[in-house]
Amino acid sequence: MTTWAAALALSAGLSALAVAQDAGNGAIPNSGQDPAQNPASNQGQNRAVRLSTIEGQVRILQSGQSITDQAVANTPLFDGFGVQTGDDGRAELQFSDGTVGRIPPDSSVSLEGMQQGAGDFLLDHGMGYFELRGGESVRFAGYTAASTGAAVIRVKLDEAPGEVAVFDGTIHLEGPDGITADLHGGESVRLAPQDSMLRVAEIVEPDSWDAWNSDRDQALTAAAGSATPATRSMDDATNPAWGDLNQNGNWYDVPGEGYVWSPYDASNGSWDPYGSGYWMNSPGYGYTWVSGYSWGYLPYQCGLWNWYSGFGWGWAPGGCTPWWGGSAWGFNVGRGPFGWHPPGRPLPPRLRGPVRPGGLIHAMGAQPVIAVNRTGQPIETGLPLRDRRTPVTIAGATVVPMRPVSHRPVYNHQLANTPVQFNGSGGANAGAGNRPGYNPATGQYSGQTRPGYTAPPPSSSASHPHPAPSAPMSSPAPRAAPPPPAPRPASPK
């Protein structure tokens, strides 16, 4: 068994920090886990979905009630959780199998069926884009759209009576009173049955937010193109979160240690894996850590962080039971430098009242997100740069960064201001986009009340972001319905 395998076995469940030491390293204090802070530790979740990207006003809901004053990226979402965007908000959700959901402003989506091993999107209102991998479905306004394979769809509920468009793949649509229809790439349907039938059109009307969806899709494609043998060998290699690590650091194959990943910023001797982030109250679990680093999802759910003298911090993936799987939450640090300690964990908010099994009653309603920004003196100076060529020494072994297995092409997205005509078989005209049957468009369209998407200019983001203050969210304004497309009858069930 390798050193890392032994360490991971000792830290199973992440209920406490490992206390292994190497030369010059000190013991890491225990996480201070209190069973009262985790009364739901035996109520394990089978799956979690990553809130991967947010902009503007975004809130996290549980059973329809807001649990945060402002959401932060990298938050794990569970069965019954939802995400709501304000009039300037947008959000992206990532499943570990590569399924992705995105919502623009004035929209809301929830997660259902997570504990049954699949997981469904429930679009409550607004608009959503969904890239399905098979097994998941999307429910909205009494309809269910399901796919047996890869499919990319857009659902719009803010323009009566609602519309479904398929950019790629095939979906089976079921509605009230036994209404069914099969839609292929390049087809759309308005949710206005006539004589118990839906009229399928061989055209997809563009929306300005298609360009945002396209931008995010290209970003994920580019990140996946930098995959190394380290991530390709993982059981969940299709998880988009691996791409964030590939783009923001280097992988090393270290003898006796296995794969070790280190972010580019770790060449700074004062960098700290728990230096930027948030304490977020998760009902039933107390305050849990949400990393403030853009890539900070997987390295805080599994594996171990370790400090190597002469190199700095590195993270090794490994099998574990995330805290939402039934174990208690804890800091996943194996070895740290002498004198290092993790940030203090707040006690969960509580209501005054009678004691019940598991501790006092947890406070209800939106809870503040507590930002953490820790800066200090460099622990060690002269650490090597993390670039694609420089050899480094880790645990006494000289290794070089692992190179990408292969580069996936970054497709040219053709932007247009007119409806896109597809060939009806899932493919569009030449040069139509990064997926067959997909041609995003920008601009403001007739009858559209939702603010049009405009790509922001490049800017450097703060290394230690703070949550934006919450503001009241206005109700989504309806948009005028477009003229009905050319009909094609679909067979009733």
C-alpha positions as CSV (number, residue, x, y, z in Angstrom):
1,M,0.0,0.0,0.0
2,T,1.4,3.5,-0.9
3,T,1.9,6.2,1.6
4,W,-1.2,8.0,0.3
5,A,-3.3,4.9,0.3
6,A,-2.4,4.4,4.0
7,A,-3.2,8.0,4.8
8,L,-6.5,7.9,3.1
9,A,-7.5,4.7,4.9
10,L,-6.7,6.4,8.2
11,S,-8.8,9.4,7.3
12,A,-11.8,7.6,6.0
13,G,-14.9,9.6,6.5
14,L,-12.9,12.8,7.1
15,S,-14.2,12.9,10.6
16,A,-10.9,14.2,11.9
17,L,-7.6,15.3,10.6
18,A,-4.8,12.8,10.1
19,V,-1.9,13.5,12.4
20,A,0.9,12.0,10.3
21,Q,4.1,13.9,10.4
22,D,7.2,14.1,8.3
23,A,10.5,15.9,8.9
24,G,9.9,19.5,9.9
25,N,6.1,19.1,9.8
26,G,3.8,19.5,12.8
27,A,0.6,17.7,13.8
28,I,-2.6,19.2,12.5
29,P,-5.2,19.9,15.2
30,N,-8.4,17.9,15.1
31,S,-11.4,19.4,13.3
32,G,-13.2,19.7,16.6
33,Q,-16.2,17.8,15.3
34,D,-19.1,17.8,17.6
35,P,-22.0,15.4,17.0
36,A,-24.4,18.2,17.9
37,Q,-23.1,20.0,14.9
38,N,-24.0,17.1,12.7
39,P,-27.3,15.7,13.8
40,A,-28.0,14.5,10.3
41,S,-24.8,12.6,10.0
42,N,-26.7,9.4,9.6
43,Q,-29.0,10.9,6.9
44,G,-26.6,10.4,4.1
45,Q,-27.1,11.8,0.6
46,N,-26.3,9.5,-2.3
47,R,-25.3,12.3,-4.6
48,A,-24.4,16.0,-4.6
49,V,-24.5,18.5,-7.5
50,R,-21.9,21.2,-7.7
51,L,-23.0,24.8,-8.0
52,S,-20.1,25.5,-10.3
53,T,-20.7,29.1,-11.5
54,I,-22.7,32.0,-10.3
55,E,-22.9,35.7,-11.3
56,G,-25.2,38.4,-9.8
57,Q,-28.0,37.6,-7.4
58,V,-28.3,33.9,-6.8
59,R,-29.8,32.1,-3.8
60,I,-29.9,28.6,-2.6
61,L,-33.3,27.1,-1.7
62,Q,-34.3,24.1,0.3
63,S,-37.9,23.0,-0.1
64,G,-38.7,26.4,-1.5
65,Q,-37.2,28.3,1.4
66,S,-34.0,30.4,1.1
67,I,-31.2,29.1,3.2
68,T,-28.5,31.6,2.2
69,D,-28.5,35.4,1.8
70,Q,-26.2,35.0,-1.2
71,A,-25.0,31.8,-2.9
72,V,-21.3,31.1,-3.5
73,A,-19.8,28.9,-6.2
74,N,-18.5,25.3,-5.3
75,T,-21.4,24.7,-2.9
76,P,-22.7,21.1,-3.0
77,L,-26.4,20.9,-3.6
78,F,-28.6,17.9,-2.4
79,D,-31.9,16.4,-3.0
80,G,-34.7,19.0,-2.6
81,F,-32.3,21.9,-3.0
82,G,-32.8,24.6,-5.6
83,V,-31.2,27.7,-7.1
84,Q,-32.9,30.9,-7.9
85,T,-31.5,33.8,-9.9
86,G,-32.4,37.5,-9.6
87,D,-32.8,39.9,-12.4
88,D,-29.0,40.0,-12.9
89,G,-28.2,36.5,-11.8
90,R,-27.1,33.3,-13.6
91,A,-26.0,30.0,-12.4
92,E,-24.5,26.6,-13.6
93,L,-25.0,23.2,-11.9
94,Q,-22.7,20.2,-12.7
95,F,-23.4,16.5,-12.1
96,S,-20.5,14.2,-11.6
97,D,-21.4,12.3,-14.9
98,G,-21.1,15.5,-17.0
99,T,-24.7,16.5,-17.0
100,V,-25.0,20.3,-16.8
101,G,-27.9,22.7,-16.1
102,R,-27.8,26.5,-16.5
103,I,-30.3,29.2,-15.7
104,P,-30.2,32.9,-16.8
105,P,-31.8,35.8,-14.9
106,D,-35.3,35.4,-13.2
107,S,-35.3,31.6,-13.2
108,S,-35.4,28.9,-10.7
109,V,-34.4,25.2,-10.8
110,S,-34.6,22.4,-8.2
111,L,-33.1,18.9,-7.8
112,E,-35.2,15.9,-7.2
113,G,-34.6,12.1,-7.1
114,M,-31.0,12.5,-6.0
115,Q,-31.2,9.7,-3.4
116,Q,-32.5,7.3,-5.9
117,G,-29.2,7.5,-7.8
118,A,-30.3,9.5,-10.9
119,G,-31.5,13.0,-10.3
120,D,-33.9,15.2,-12.1
121,F,-34.1,18.9,-12.8
122,L,-37.3,20.7,-12.0
123,L,-37.5,24.1,-13.8
124,D,-39.9,26.1,-11.6
125,H,-40.0,29.2,-13.7
126,G,-37.9,31.2,-16.2
127,M,-35.6,29.5,-18.6
128,G,-33.0,26.7,-18.5
129,Y,-30.4,25.0,-20.6
130,F,-29.8,21.3,-19.9
131,E,-27.0,19.0,-21.3
132,L,-28.1,15.5,-20.4
133,R,-26.0,12.4,-20.5
134,G,-28.8,9.9,-20.2
135,G,-30.7,8.9,-17.0
136,E,-31.6,12.4,-16.0
137,S,-34.7,14.2,-17.0
138,V,-36.2,17.7,-16.9
139,R,-39.6,18.4,-15.5
140,F,-41.5,21.7,-16.1
141,A,-45.2,22.9,-16.2
142,G,-46.6,19.3,-16.1
143,Y,-44.2,18.0,-18.7
144,T,-41.2,15.7,-18.5
145,A,-38.4,15.7,-21.0
146,A,-36.2,12.6,-20.9
147,S,-33.3,11.2,-22.9
148,T,-31.7,7.8,-23.2
149,G,-28.4,9.3,-24.4
150,A,-26.7,12.7,-24.8
151,A,-29.0,15.6,-25.5
152,V,-28.9,19.4,-25.3
153,I,-32.2,21.2,-24.7
154,R,-33.5,24.6,-23.9
155,V,-36.8,25.1,-21.9
156,K,-38.5,28.5,-21.8
157,L,-41.4,29.1,-19.4
158,D,-41.4,32.9,-19.3
159,E,-43.0,33.2,-22.7
160,A,-46.5,31.8,-22.6
161,P,-47.4,29.0,-23.3
162,G,-43.8,27.8,-23.0
163,E,-41.4,26.1,-25.4
164,V,-38.9,23.3,-25.7
165,A,-36.0,23.3,-28.2
166,V,-33.6,20.5,-28.9
167,F,-30.1,21.6,-30.0
168,D,-28.7,18.1,-30.1
169,G,-29.8,14.5,-29.5
170,T,-33.3,13.2,-29.0
171,I,-35.7,13.6,-26.2
172,H,-39.1,12.0,-25.3
173,L,-41.6,14.5,-24.1
174,E,-44.6,13.5,-22.0
175,G,-47.3,15.9,-20.9
176,P,-50.7,16.1,-19.3
177,D,-53.5,13.8,-20.5
178,G,-51.2,11.3,-22.2
179,I,-49.7,13.8,-24.6
180,T,-46.3,12.7,-26.0
181,A,-43.8,13.8,-28.6
182,D,-40.3,12.8,-29.7
183,L,-38.0,15.8,-30.6
184,H,-34.7,15.6,-32.4
185,G,-31.9,18.0,-32.8
186,G,-33.0,21.2,-34.6
187,E,-36.7,20.8,-33.6
188,S,-38.8,22.7,-31.1
189,V,-42.4,22.6,-29.8
190,R,-44.6,25.1,-28.1
191,L,-46.5,23.8,-25.1
192,A,-49.9,24.5,-26.5
193,P,-51.6,21.2,-27.4
194,Q,-54.2,21.3,-30.2
195,D,-56.6,18.4,-30.3
196,S,-54.5,16.6,-27.7
197,M,-51.4,16.9,-30.0
198,L,-48.2,19.0,-29.9
199,R,-47.1,20.6,-33.1
200,V,-43.4,20.0,-33.6
201,A,-41.5,22.6,-35.8
202,E,-38.2,21.9,-37.6
203,I,-36.7,25.1,-36.5
204,V,-35.2,26.6,-33.3
205,E,-35.8,30.3,-32.7
206,P,-32.7,31.9,-31.1
207,D,-32.5,33.6,-27.8
208,S,-29.8,36.1,-26.7
209,W,-28.9,33.8,-23.7
210,D,-28.0,31.1,-26.1
211,A,-24.6,32.9,-26.5
212,W,-24.0,32.7,-22.7
213,N,-24.8,29.0,-22.7
214,S,-22.4,28.6,-25.7
215,D,-19.6,30.5,-23.8
216,R,-19.9,28.3,-20.8
217,D,-19.9,25.2,-23.0
218,Q,-16.8,26.3,-24.7
219,A,-15.1,26.9,-21.4
220,L,-15.9,23.4,-20.2
221,T,-14.7,21.9,-23.5
222,A,-11.4,23.8,-23.3
223,A,-10.9,22.6,-19.7
224,A,-11.5,19.0,-20.6
225,G,-9.0,19.4,-23.4
226,S,-6.2,19.7,-20.9
227,A,-6.9,16.4,-19.1
228,T,-3.8,14.3,-18.1
229,P,-3.6,10.6,-17.4
230,A,-4.1,11.4,-13.8
231,T,-7.7,12.6,-14.3
232,R,-8.4,10.2,-17.2
233,S,-7.8,7.3,-14.8
234,M,-10.4,8.5,-12.2
235,D,-13.7,6.6,-11.8
236,D,-15.6,9.8,-12.4
237,A,-13.4,11.1,-15.2
238,T,-16.4,12.7,-16.8
239,N,-16.9,15.1,-13.9
240,P,-16.4,18.6,-15.2
241,A,-14.7,19.6,-11.9
242,W,-11.5,17.8,-13.0
243,G,-11.2,20.3,-15.8
244,D,-10.9,23.1,-13.3
245,L,-7.9,21.4,-11.7
246,N,-6.3,20.7,-15.1
247,Q,-6.5,24.4,-16.0
248,N,-5.3,25.8,-12.7
249,G,-2.4,23.7,-11.7
250,N,-0.1,20.7,-12.5
251,W,-0.4,17.0,-11.9
252,Y,2.7,15.0,-10.9
253,D,3.2,11.2,-10.7
254,V,5.2,10.9,-7.5
255,P,6.9,7.5,-6.7
256,G,5.4,6.2,-3.4
257,E,2.8,9.0,-3.3
258,G,0.7,8.5,-6.4
259,Y,-0.8,11.4,-8.3
260,V,-0.3,14.8,-6.6
261,W,-1.9,18.0,-7.9
262,S,-0.8,21.5,-6.9
263,P,-2.3,24.8,-8.0
264,Y,-0.1,27.4,-9.7
265,D,-0.6,29.8,-6.8
266,A,1.0,27.3,-4.4
267,S,4.5,28.4,-5.6
268,N,3.8,31.4,-3.2
269,G,5.0,30.3,0.2
270,S,2.2,32.0,1.9
271,W,-0.6,30.3,-0.1
272,D,-3.0,28.2,2.1
273,P,-5.5,25.7,0.9
274,Y,-7.9,27.0,3.5
275,G,-6.9,30.7,3.0
276,S,-9.9,31.8,0.9
277,G,-13.4,30.5,1.3
278,Y,-16.7,30.6,3.2
279,W,-18.4,29.0,6.1
280,M,-21.9,28.1,4.9
281,N,-24.6,26.7,7.0
282,S,-26.0,23.4,5.6
283,P,-29.2,22.5,7.4
284,G,-28.6,19.3,9.4
285,Y,-24.8,19.5,9.1
286,G,-23.9,22.9,10.6
287,Y,-21.3,25.2,9.0
288,T,-19.2,23.5,6.3
289,W,-16.4,24.9,4.2
290,V,-16.9,26.2,0.7
291,S,-13.6,27.0,-1.0
292,G,-13.3,30.5,-2.5
293,Y,-10.9,29.3,-5.2
294,S,-12.6,28.8,-8.6
295,W,-11.3,25.2,-8.8
296,G,-12.0,24.5,-5.2
297,Y,-14.6,21.7,-5.3
298,L,-13.1,18.2,-5.5
299,P,-10.0,18.9,-3.4
300,Y,-12.3,19.7,-0.4
301,Q,-14.6,16.7,-0.7
302,C,-12.1,13.8,-1.1
303,G,-8.4,13.1,-0.9
304,L,-5.8,14.8,1.3
305,W,-3.8,18.0,1.3
306,N,-0.2,17.6,2.2
307,W,2.8,20.0,2.8
308,Y,6.1,18.9,1.2
309,S,9.3,20.7,2.3
310,G,10.9,22.4,-0.6
311,F,7.7,22.2,-2.7
312,G,4.8,23.4,-0.7
313,W,1.1,22.3,-0.7
314,G,-0.1,19.4,-2.9
315,W,-3.4,17.4,-3.0
316,A,-3.8,13.7,-3.7
317,P,-7.1,12.4,-4.8
318,G,-8.4,9.2,-3.3
319,G,-11.5,7.2,-2.3
320,C,-13.4,8.6,0.5
321,T,-16.9,9.1,1.8
322,P,-17.8,12.8,1.5
323,W,-19.4,14.4,4.5
324,W,-22.8,14.4,2.8
325,G,-22.5,10.6,2.4
326,G,-23.1,10.0,6.1
327,S,-19.8,10.9,7.7
328,A,-19.0,14.0,9.7
329,W,-17.5,17.0,8.1
330,G,-13.7,17.6,8.7
331,F,-10.7,19.3,7.3
332,N,-9.0,17.0,4.7
333,V,-5.4,17.7,5.6
334,G,-2.8,15.0,6.2
335,R,0.5,16.8,6.8
336,G,0.9,20.5,7.3
337,P,3.9,22.8,7.9
338,F,5.0,23.4,11.5
339,G,2.6,25.8,13.2
340,W,-0.1,25.7,10.5
341,H,-3.7,25.4,11.7
342,P,-7.1,25.5,9.9
343,P,-9.6,28.3,10.2
344,G,-11.9,28.1,13.2
345,R,-15.3,26.6,12.4
346,P,-18.4,28.6,13.7
347,L,-21.0,26.9,15.7
348,P,-24.2,26.3,13.8
349,P,-27.0,28.8,14.3
350,R,-29.6,27.7,16.8
351,L,-33.0,28.7,18.0
352,R,-33.7,29.0,21.6
353,G,-36.0,26.3,22.6
354,P,-36.3,22.8,24.0
355,V,-33.6,20.3,23.4
356,R,-34.4,17.4,21.1
357,P,-32.2,14.4,20.2
358,G,-29.2,15.5,18.3
359,G,-29.0,19.0,19.8
360,L,-31.0,22.2,19.8
361,I,-33.3,23.1,16.9
362,H,-31.4,24.6,14.0
363,A,-32.4,28.1,13.0
364,M,-34.7,28.4,10.0
365,G,-34.5,30.9,7.1
366,A,-31.6,32.5,5.3
367,Q,-28.3,32.4,7.1
368,P,-25.3,34.6,6.5
369,V,-22.3,33.3,4.6
370,I,-19.1,33.9,6.6
371,A,-16.2,34.9,4.4
372,V,-12.7,33.8,5.4
373,N,-9.5,35.5,4.0
374,R,-6.4,34.4,5.7
375,T,-3.0,35.9,4.8
376,G,0.2,35.5,6.6
377,Q,4.0,35.4,6.3
378,P,5.5,32.9,3.8
379,I,6.0,29.5,5.4
380,E,8.9,28.8,3.1
381,T,10.5,30.9,0.4
382,G,12.0,29.9,-2.9
383,L,9.4,27.3,-3.8
384,P,9.5,26.2,-7.4
385,L,7.2,27.6,-10.0
386,R,4.3,25.5,-11.2
387,D,4.6,25.6,-14.9
388,R,4.3,23.0,-17.6
389,R,8.1,22.3,-17.9
390,T,9.9,22.8,-14.7
391,P,11.0,19.7,-12.8
392,V,10.2,19.7,-9.0
393,T,11.1,17.6,-6.0
394,I,8.3,16.1,-4.1
395,A,8.9,13.7,-1.2
396,G,12.5,13.3,-2.3
397,A,11.6,12.4,-5.9
398,T,12.3,14.7,-8.9
399,V,9.3,14.7,-11.2
400,V,8.0,16.7,-14.1
401,P,4.5,18.0,-14.7
402,M,2.2,15.5,-16.5
403,R,1.2,16.6,-20.0
404,P,-2.3,16.6,-21.5
405,V,-3.3,13.3,-23.1
406,S,-4.8,15.1,-26.1
407,H,-6.3,18.4,-27.0
408,R,-10.0,18.5,-27.8
409,P,-10.8,21.1,-30.6
410,V,-12.3,24.4,-29.6
411,Y,-15.1,25.0,-32.0
412,N,-16.0,28.2,-33.8
413,H,-19.4,29.4,-32.7
414,Q,-21.2,31.2,-35.5
415,L,-23.3,34.0,-34.1
416,A,-26.4,35.1,-35.9
417,N,-29.4,37.3,-35.4
418,T,-31.9,35.3,-37.4
419,P,-33.6,32.0,-36.7
420,V,-31.5,29.0,-37.3
421,Q,-32.6,26.4,-39.9
422,F,-31.6,22.9,-39.1
423,N,-31.5,19.9,-41.3
424,G,-33.9,18.0,-39.0
425,S,-31.5,15.2,-38.2
426,G,-29.6,16.8,-35.4
427,G,-27.1,18.7,-37.6
428,A,-27.0,22.3,-38.6
429,N,-25.6,24.1,-41.5
430,A,-21.7,24.0,-41.8
431,G,-20.0,26.0,-39.1
432,A,-23.1,26.2,-36.9
433,G,-21.4,25.6,-33.5
434,N,-19.6,23.4,-31.1
435,R,-22.4,20.7,-31.0
436,P,-24.4,19.3,-33.9
437,G,-27.6,21.3,-34.3
438,Y,-26.4,24.1,-32.1
439,N,-26.1,27.7,-33.3
440,P,-26.2,30.3,-30.6
441,A,-27.2,33.9,-31.3
442,T,-26.8,37.2,-29.6
443,G,-28.9,40.4,-29.5
444,Q,-32.3,41.5,-28.3
445,Y,-35.3,39.9,-30.0
446,S,-38.8,41.2,-30.5
447,G,-41.0,40.7,-27.5
448,Q,-38.2,39.7,-25.2
449,T,-38.3,41.3,-21.8
450,R,-35.4,39.4,-20.2
451,P,-32.2,41.5,-20.4
452,G,-30.1,40.3,-23.3
453,Y,-26.8,38.6,-22.7
454,T,-23.7,40.6,-23.4
455,A,-20.3,39.0,-22.9
456,P,-18.4,40.8,-20.2
457,P,-14.9,42.3,-21.0
458,P,-12.0,40.4,-19.6
459,S,-11.1,41.4,-16.1
460,S,-9.0,40.1,-13.2
461,S,-11.2,38.7,-10.4
462,A,-10.2,39.2,-6.8
463,S,-8.3,36.3,-5.3
464,H,-10.5,36.5,-2.1
465,P,-14.1,37.2,-3.2
466,H,-16.8,38.2,-0.8
467,P,-20.4,37.4,-1.2
468,A,-22.5,40.2,-2.6
469,P,-25.1,41.6,-0.2
470,S,-28.5,40.2,-0.8
471,A,-31.2,42.3,-2.5
472,P,-34.9,41.7,-3.0
473,M,-35.6,39.6,-6.1
474,S,-38.3,40.8,-8.4
475,S,-40.9,38.5,-9.9
476,P,-40.0,37.4,-13.5
477,A,-41.8,39.5,-16.1
478,P,-43.6,37.6,-18.8
479,R,-42.5,37.9,-22.4
480,A,-44.8,38.1,-25.4
481,A,-45.2,34.8,-27.1
482,P,-43.5,34.5,-30.5
483,P,-45.7,33.6,-33.5
484,P,-46.5,29.8,-33.8
485,P,-43.9,27.8,-35.9
486,A,-44.8,25.7,-38.8
487,P,-46.6,22.7,-37.3
488,R,-45.8,19.0,-37.7
489,P,-48.2,16.7,-35.8
490,A,-46.8,14.3,-33.2
491,S,-48.5,11.0,-32.5
492,P,-50.6,10.8,-29.3
493,K,-49.6,8.3,-26.7
